[in-house]
Amino acid sequence: MNDTPVLQCKNLTKSYKLGTNVLDNFNFSVPKGKIIGLLGPNGCGKSTLLKLVSGLLVPNSGEIEICGIPRSEETNSLISYLPERTYFNSRMRVSELIDYFSDFFPDFDRELAAKMLDDLAIPKGERLRALSKGMKEKVQLVMVMSRRAKLYLLDEPIGGVDPASREYILNTIIGNYSPESSVIITTHLITDIEPVLDEFAFMGWGGTILRAGDADTVRAATGKTLDELFREVFRYAPQNT
Amino acid sequence: MLRKTLKYDLGAVYKIWLILSATVLVLSVVGGLSIRDLVMTGDEGNPFMLFSIMGILVTIFSLCAYVLIIELLVLFRFYQNFFTDEAYLTFTLPVKRKTLFNSKLIGAFIWSVANIAVVILAITIMLALVPVQGNGTGSALYEFLKIVLELIKLLFENFSGWAFVYCVLGVIIYLLSTVFSTLIIYACITLGCTMVRKYKLLMAIAVYYVVNMLISLLSYVASFVMSLVLISGIGLIENYSEAQIRVLVLFTLIAVASFLTVMCILAYRFSLSRIERRLNLA
């Protein structure tokens, strides 16, 4: 069995302005077949990490490998990225988005996308600008999760959707589970996503991993939920003000 | 992948292009009929003169607006796809950034050529409707084509086989200047948008303004130098043989084409390198 991690970051450094590193010599590895919660306070570098992995940011130094391949446009076909903002052309219809994704991503499953849109009662003939913010976020999630990618990067996937839809979305994430692919989720809604996580990583300032491990093991050992642990870790973090 | 990206780039503009082109062509009929009315009736005792003048003005304005709107649409799409939130999708596609940029460039070139074709067609329609004589006989289009043919004949008479080479070079210069005008704006947008994290569009406009000023300044200096050379060299040019003048024209055209080629390469490489290495979507 090939044990090459789905994602490997080696000595990754990224700064937006001179002297302040959002990520400083960051090392991180994601094995196959895991759903990982990347949790941390605002500004600790979670979104920056996902943007670096998806190629939207250029690192100052360090290496990123996806399934053992150095990051490039080629590895975009292995990654399915959901940013924390609405990013589709609002003039496009939902059905046109399906065509667009089918055209560019050979691993896009049209039938799955259509089914998920129907389940979430999203009209396919509607233009995105006619949909509410929550509906747009659902459309984005459907598009991203309808791919058979190796690595899913979900930045705040349930932040803008109603609690009733969250369950469906989280079930979709579990439903997409494959022993060959992994999912990284960042969110502040820890309680909501906790049941789906295999592993977690608490990310501190500068990209320091303060605590990480198997979610079930840690819960059993401490008798606390990840949400309670998060509050504990970041309440006493020196720069967590 | 270029075929796919180009399909979406062209698809985003073609509906508006079709509607505007149809509008402009219909208005060119209105413009042509307005000029026809003025030519046939004159300005004395013509109750519809005001309408005719308005018709002509609307046609001219619509032609200018048409070209401007399509150009702006293409440029705005470049900005939107590469430097706004839409870039989150653009740059996570499994497509090389070079291919994405080439697609935008080819798309802009196609629309520029299509615009020119529509403008030429609109002018042709107008000229076809305008009579030469006050009694409505003769056609301005016929007269115009006669003048163009005369000029071409004159060119071939004076320069024989060279005229064909000049024409080819003229077309090449036109195509290169079309590409360059797009590339220079793309380069300015790219530079402006990769310099700052906020107010990207404002920065891009500011950069374009500065670059445009520099180009104008250089053009003034170049034309001033050329004027001096021409004034001081008139005597010399008169002494040139026909063969020498032909070579001189040829070299001038080649120099212009070469200059444009170099400028295109520089603007292309600059834009692409910034998009590949300096673009950070924070």
Interface residues (C-beta under 8 A of the other chain):
Chain A: Y16 K51 S54 G55 L56 L57 V58 E73 E74 N76 S77 I79 Y81 P83 R85 T86 Y87 F88 N89 Y100 D103 F104 F105
Chain B: M1 K4 K7 Y8 Q80 D85 E86 A87 Y88 L89 F91 T92 L93 P94 V95 K96 R97 R197 R277 R278 L279 N280 L281 A282
